[in-house]
Amino acid sequence: MMAKRFRTCPPSTIKSDPDCRVLLSEHMKTCPHCRNETPGREPWRELLDGVFGFFGLSSENTTGPPSPGEVRAVKREKGRWREGLYLNPPVVVVLEAVRKARDTLVVAQIYHDTAMAAPGDLILEYPGAPGQTFFIEAWNTYRLVPSDLGAPLFSIPPGTMEAVKAIRADQNFVPPDFPVAVPLGEGDPRFEFREMEIDTARAFSLGAAAPDDKARYWVYGSAAEVMDAVKAVAPGAVWRFSPGTVPEALLLARIPDEMLPLAAADAESGFFALLYMSHKGRVVSLSPLRFQVFRDVRIDNLKFVSGSIRGGSQELSGTDFICLYSVSRGRTVSPSRSAWNDETGDFYAEFPVAGLEEKEGEISIALIKEADGL
């Protein structure tokens, strides 16, 4: 309950904003916490302010460009309404600065209550505060731009950042000398918590935030523009069905047979992912990479897919991973969670398939990498 309030209930500045009156009314209809709350008291906001105050942190700090290991809050003005909820900006740790991709940042979300931690999270103490713990959601990473973030709050030591990297590569890995998170069990409320954390990440990530943010990564405003760009580098490319979004246009393209490796007919060759080289948000080249699916199973309302792309470490290094699951003609499902290791080529994705009866489907994968020397 407190986690939901912390992430999705509006602060007093939003509640008192006349422009938000209608949205607040919609929120009150479905939120008993805000409806029954004592005026002026916001326990979840008090908690966040208390954490910052404990360290004497201030948004007035002089800041330079974000660096790996820095913990920063997404700026409060980035908060937004969505379907009757007010999504409060999260606190994140900077994992890497991808300067080739137009100065974007890879970040991992942070949460303060370790009762919500599970395998895939790294529990640690605040610097200089023994016994005061929080956790890094190493499985929940996404992109931001530097201007999205406020002042640095504190920094994570390099050794700890290596542990985060190890967990990103293998969510079952437990670094030595760190607390072990309690495994997830059947009916565990942390499943719902993780769904909420994914929703938060989607809302603030670079690809989902706003049209002007999308333009920083891709210049294309429609699927049709992407299709034209793909045909320019792969004449004869076709699509299994008409894509409706920019990601679908990238993922569902099928390139001509003459562009495939000679061993494409080999039964052992597997499927093909598409490696897009981009420059300033434009496709400049396209090449296929074999991949194999090791696991493709459905458990209740989730489809689990894992496998490996055979690209070679040099070719895959620095790539971004996107995927879709096609369950019927003209119908696709986006992953609720995915992981990608650009060193080994291993990938993992979970797709919500509640209400879908299709027993068979197909995963489509694209890798995106900034081209050098252009």
C-alpha distance (Angstrom), angle and dihedral (degrees) to the residues before:
residue distance angle dihedral
M1 . . .
M2 3.81 . .
A3 3.80 91.2 .
K4 3.78 91.2 53.6
R5 3.79 91.4 48.7
F6 3.78 91.2 47.2
R7 3.81 92.8 52.9
T8 3.80 104.6 32.7
C9 3.83 112.1 25.7
P10 3.82 118.3 93.0
P11 3.83 120.1 -115.8
S12 3.80 121.4 -121.9
T13 3.83 92.4 -95.2
I14 3.80 89.3 61.2
K15 3.81 94.3 41.3
S16 3.80 90.4 55.3
D17 3.81 94.8 45.5
P18 3.84 108.9 108.4
D19 3.80 90.4 -151.2
C20 3.81 89.1 62.2
R21 3.81 96.1 51.7
V22 3.81 96.2 108.0
L23 3.81 93.5 42.5
L24 3.80 91.2 47.8
S25 3.80 90.0 50.9
E26 3.81 89.6 54.4
H27 3.80 90.2 48.7
M28 3.82 92.6 50.7
K29 3.80 91.0 54.7
T30 3.80 91.6 64.7
C31 3.83 102.9 25.8
P32 3.82 114.3 76.5
H33 3.82 90.3 179.1
C34 3.80 95.2 63.6
R35 3.81 92.3 36.3
N36 3.81 92.9 56.0
E37 3.78 99.1 32.9
T38 3.80 123.3 122.1
P39 3.83 107.5 -108.2
G40 3.79 113.2 -101.5
R41 3.81 95.1 17.1
E42 3.81 118.7 108.3
P43 3.80 109.0 165.8
W44 3.80 94.9 -175.8
R45 3.82 92.5 50.3
E46 3.81 90.1 44.4
L47 3.79 87.8 54.2
L48 3.82 93.4 52.6
D49 3.80 92.7 45.9
G50 3.80 89.1 47.0
V51 3.79 92.1 54.3
F52 3.79 91.4 50.7
G53 3.80 91.9 44.4
F54 3.79 91.7 50.6
F55 3.79 89.2 66.0
G56 3.77 95.4 39.0
L57 3.78 89.2 -117.0
S58 3.78 122.0 169.5
S59 3.78 136.4 -174.0
E60 3.80 86.0 -137.1
N61 3.81 91.6 75.2
T62 3.78 115.1 125.4
T63 3.78 107.3 -111.4
G64 3.76 137.2 -163.2
P65 3.81 127.2 -169.9
P66 3.84 111.8 -45.3
S67 3.80 113.3 -95.4
P68 3.83 131.3 -159.2
G69 3.78 110.8 -84.3
E70 3.80 95.9 28.6
V71 3.79 117.3 127.9
R72 3.80 112.2 -144.3
A73 3.78 137.3 164.0
V74 3.77 121.5 -122.4
K75 3.81 105.1 -113.5
R76 3.79 114.4 -89.4
E77 3.80 92.6 -126.5
K78 3.81 87.1 65.3
G79 3.82 90.1 70.3
R80 3.80 113.3 115.9
W81 3.78 144.7 -174.4
R82 3.79 119.3 -114.5
E83 3.81 127.0 172.2
G84 3.79 94.9 -24.8
L85 3.80 95.0 -43.8
Y86 3.80 128.9 103.2
L87 3.79 108.6 -138.8
N88 3.80 109.1 -146.4
P89 3.82 115.8 -147.3
P90 3.82 111.2 -101.8
V91 3.79 132.0 -134.7
V92 3.82 113.9 -112.8
V93 3.78 140.7 -177.6
V94 3.80 117.6 -130.6
L95 3.82 109.8 -121.5
E96 3.78 100.5 178.3
A97 3.76 142.7 -15.6
V98 3.80 111.0 -126.2
R99 3.79 98.7 -158.2
K100 3.81 93.6 170.8
A101 3.80 88.9 60.1
R102 3.80 94.4 63.1
D103 3.81 95.8 -78.4
T104 3.78 96.7 -57.9
L105 3.79 123.0 159.4
V106 3.80 131.4 -137.7
V107 3.80 109.5 -141.6
A108 3.81 138.2 176.4
Q109 3.77 121.9 -143.0
I110 3.83 120.8 -115.6
Y111 3.79 130.9 -149.7
H112 3.80 128.8 -168.4
D113 3.83 104.1 -147.9
T114 3.81 110.3 75.0
A115 3.81 90.6 -165.1
M116 3.81 83.6 81.3
A117 3.84 94.1 52.6
A118 3.82 119.4 114.3
P119 3.82 137.0 166.6
G120 3.79 107.5 -51.4
D121 3.82 91.7 42.7
L122 3.81 125.2 98.0
I123 3.81 114.8 -140.5
L124 3.79 116.7 -154.6
E125 3.79 143.2 152.8
Y126 3.76 125.9 -100.4
P127 3.83 109.6 -103.1
G128 3.79 109.5 -89.1
A129 3.81 93.7 4.3
P130 3.83 112.0 97.3
G131 3.77 112.2 -157.3
Q132 3.82 94.4 16.7
T133 3.80 103.9 111.5
F134 3.79 139.9 -178.2
F135 3.81 133.2 162.1
I136 3.78 139.7 -125.2
E137 3.81 115.8 -135.0
A138 3.80 95.8 -136.8
W139 3.83 89.7 177.7
N140 3.81 93.4 53.8
T141 3.80 106.8 69.5
Y142 3.79 132.0 148.2
R143 3.80 143.9 152.6
L144 3.78 130.9 -84.7
V145 3.77 134.7 165.6
P146 3.84 121.3 -118.3
S147 3.80 92.6 -110.3
D148 3.84 89.5 62.6
L149 3.82 91.4 67.2
G150 3.78 133.6 77.2
A151 3.79 128.9 -147.4
P152 3.82 120.8 -41.6
L153 3.79 112.1 -92.7
F154 3.80 98.5 -168.6
S155 3.81 139.3 -40.4
I156 3.80 133.0 -105.7
P157 3.85 113.6 -132.1
P158 3.85 116.8 -109.3
G159 3.82 92.4 -114.7
T160 3.78 90.7 56.1
M161 3.79 91.0 47.9
E162 3.81 87.9 56.4
A163 3.81 88.0 55.6
V164 3.81 89.7 52.2
K165 3.80 89.4 51.5
A166 3.81 91.0 50.5
I167 3.81 92.0 51.7
R168 3.80 91.1 48.5
A169 3.80 87.6 57.2
D170 3.82 94.2 45.5
Q171 3.79 119.3 14.3
N172 3.79 91.4 -163.7
F173 3.81 91.6 59.1
V174 3.83 114.5 111.0
P175 3.81 112.1 -161.3
P176 3.81 114.3 -138.3
D177 3.82 117.6 -105.3
F178 3.81 93.3 25.5
P179 3.84 127.0 104.7
V180 3.79 115.2 -96.4
A181 3.80 116.1 -123.1
V182 3.81 117.9 -130.3
P183 3.85 110.4 -103.2
L184 3.79 118.0 -109.9
G185 3.80 116.0 -100.6
E186 3.78 135.6 -163.4
G187 3.81 110.9 -68.2
D188 3.81 90.5 8.5
P189 3.86 111.6 167.8
R190 3.80 88.2 -140.9
F191 3.82 87.8 76.1
E192 3.80 87.9 64.6
F193 3.80 90.0 44.3
R194 3.80 90.7 54.3
E195 3.79 91.9 49.6
M196 3.80 87.9 54.1
E197 3.83 91.0 48.6
I198 3.81 90.0 51.8
D199 3.81 90.0 50.2
T200 3.80 89.2 51.5
A201 3.80 91.4 49.7
R202 3.82 91.4 49.3
A203 3.79 91.4 51.0
F204 3.80 95.4 53.3
S205 3.81 102.8 30.4
L206 3.79 118.6 111.3
G207 3.81 95.3 -111.4
A208 3.81 95.1 51.7
A209 3.77 106.0 32.7
A210 3.80 106.4 86.2
P211 3.82 140.8 -35.3
D212 3.81 92.6 -99.2
D213 3.81 89.5 53.1
K214 3.80 91.4 50.3
A215 3.77 89.6 54.5
R216 3.77 89.9 61.2
Y217 3.78 89.6 66.7
W218 3.83 104.1 27.5
V219 3.76 125.6 21.8
Y220 3.80 91.5 -158.3
G221 3.77 116.2 104.9
S222 3.81 98.9 -170.9
A223 3.79 143.7 25.9
A224 3.82 89.8 -110.0
E225 3.81 91.1 59.8
V226 3.80 90.6 51.1
M227 3.81 91.6 49.1
D228 3.81 90.1 53.8
A229 3.82 90.3 49.2
V230 3.82 92.3 49.8
K231 3.81 92.2 48.4
A232 3.81 88.9 51.9
V233 3.83 91.5 61.2
A234 3.82 96.6 29.8
P235 3.82 109.5 34.7
G236 3.79 110.0 -159.1
A237 3.81 94.9 30.7
V238 3.81 114.1 151.8
W239 3.81 136.5 -171.5
R240 3.79 125.1 -132.3
F241 3.79 87.9 -135.7
S242 3.77 135.6 -7.2
P243 3.84 109.6 -73.1
G244 3.78 118.0 -136.3
T245 3.82 100.9 -163.4
V246 3.80 139.3 39.9
P247 3.86 93.0 -106.7
E248 3.82 91.5 48.8
A249 3.80 90.8 51.6
L250 3.81 90.3 53.0
L251 3.79 95.4 43.9
L252 3.79 103.0 40.8
A253 3.80 98.1 49.8
R254 3.81 116.5 120.9
I255 3.79 114.4 -157.9
P256 3.84 125.0 -148.7
D257 3.80 118.7 -84.0
E258 3.79 91.8 -115.7
M259 3.81 89.1 66.4
L260 3.80 92.1 56.3
P261 3.82 122.4 91.5
L262 3.79 115.5 -92.5
A263 3.78 90.8 -110.2
A264 3.79 92.5 59.2
A265 3.79 91.1 112.5
D266 3.80 91.1 55.8
A267 3.80 110.2 110.8
E268 3.80 89.1 -135.9
S269 3.80 95.0 55.8
G270 3.80 95.3 88.5
F271 3.80 124.1 -161.3
F272 3.79 129.2 -37.9
A273 3.78 129.6 -113.3
L274 3.80 120.4 -163.9
L275 3.80 119.7 -120.0
Y276 3.81 110.3 -155.1
M277 3.78 119.3 -164.4
S278 3.80 109.4 -156.0
H279 3.78 136.7 -170.9
K280 3.80 121.5 -166.1
G281 3.78 90.3 -18.2
R282 3.81 96.9 -48.2
V283 3.80 129.3 112.2
V284 3.82 109.8 -115.2
S285 3.82 101.2 168.5
L286 3.78 142.1 1.4
S287 3.80 132.0 -155.4
P288 3.82 135.4 169.6
L289 3.81 124.7 -117.1
R290 3.80 123.7 -167.3
F291 3.77 118.3 -121.1
Q292 3.77 134.4 -179.0
V293 3.79 128.0 -148.7
F294 3.79 112.4 -137.0
R295 3.80 97.5 176.6
D296 3.80 131.2 23.1
V297 3.80 111.1 162.3
R298 3.77 138.4 143.0
I299 3.80 120.5 -137.1
D300 3.80 113.5 -177.9
N301 3.81 106.5 -53.6
L302 3.80 98.1 -12.5
K303 3.79 131.8 83.2
F304 3.83 113.1 -153.0
V305 3.81 119.1 -157.5
S306 3.79 127.1 176.4
G307 3.77 134.3 165.1
S308 3.77 146.3 124.4
I309 3.79 135.8 -92.2
R310 3.80 115.9 -139.9
G311 3.75 101.9 -142.2
G312 3.78 106.1 120.4
S313 3.79 122.1 -111.5
Q314 3.80 95.0 -93.5
E315 3.80 92.7 53.1
L316 3.81 95.6 45.3
S317 3.80 99.1 42.1
G318 3.79 111.9 114.1
T319 3.80 95.3 13.1
D320 3.80 126.3 138.9
F321 3.81 118.8 -138.4
I322 3.82 126.7 -139.2
C323 3.80 128.9 168.1
L324 3.80 145.5 172.2
Y325 3.79 134.1 -164.8
S326 3.82 115.8 -134.3
V327 3.79 110.4 -150.7
S328 3.80 99.8 170.4
R329 3.76 139.8 -7.6
G330 3.79 108.2 -56.9
R331 3.80 94.3 1.1
T332 3.79 125.6 104.4
V333 3.79 136.6 172.1
S334 3.80 123.4 -145.8
P335 3.81 118.1 -141.5
S336 3.78 118.8 -99.3
R337 3.78 88.0 -156.0
S338 3.79 135.4 7.8
A339 3.79 139.8 170.5
W340 3.79 130.5 -160.0
N341 3.80 132.4 -171.6
D342 3.81 110.6 -161.5
E343 3.82 90.7 -170.6
T344 3.81 98.4 57.2
G345 3.81 101.2 21.2
D346 3.81 92.4 -124.3
F347 3.81 119.0 144.9
Y348 3.78 137.6 -177.1
A349 3.81 131.4 -172.5
E350 3.79 138.9 176.5
F351 3.80 120.6 -154.5
P352 3.83 125.0 -165.5
V353 3.79 106.0 -130.3
A354 3.81 102.2 167.8
G355 3.79 110.4 154.1
L356 3.80 94.2 15.0
E357 3.78 116.7 120.4
E358 3.80 98.2 -173.5
K359 3.80 110.2 122.7
E360 3.76 94.5 -166.6
G361 3.76 132.8 47.5
E362 3.76 142.4 147.2
I363 3.78 133.1 -119.3
S364 3.80 118.1 -136.5
I365 3.80 118.8 -158.9
A366 3.78 134.0 -168.9
L367 3.79 129.9 -178.4
I368 3.79 121.0 -156.6
K369 3.78 124.8 -158.7
E370 3.79 133.1 172.9
A371 3.80 110.8 -115.6
D372 3.80 117.9 -122.2
G373 3.77 125.9 -130.2
L374 3.81 98.9 17.6
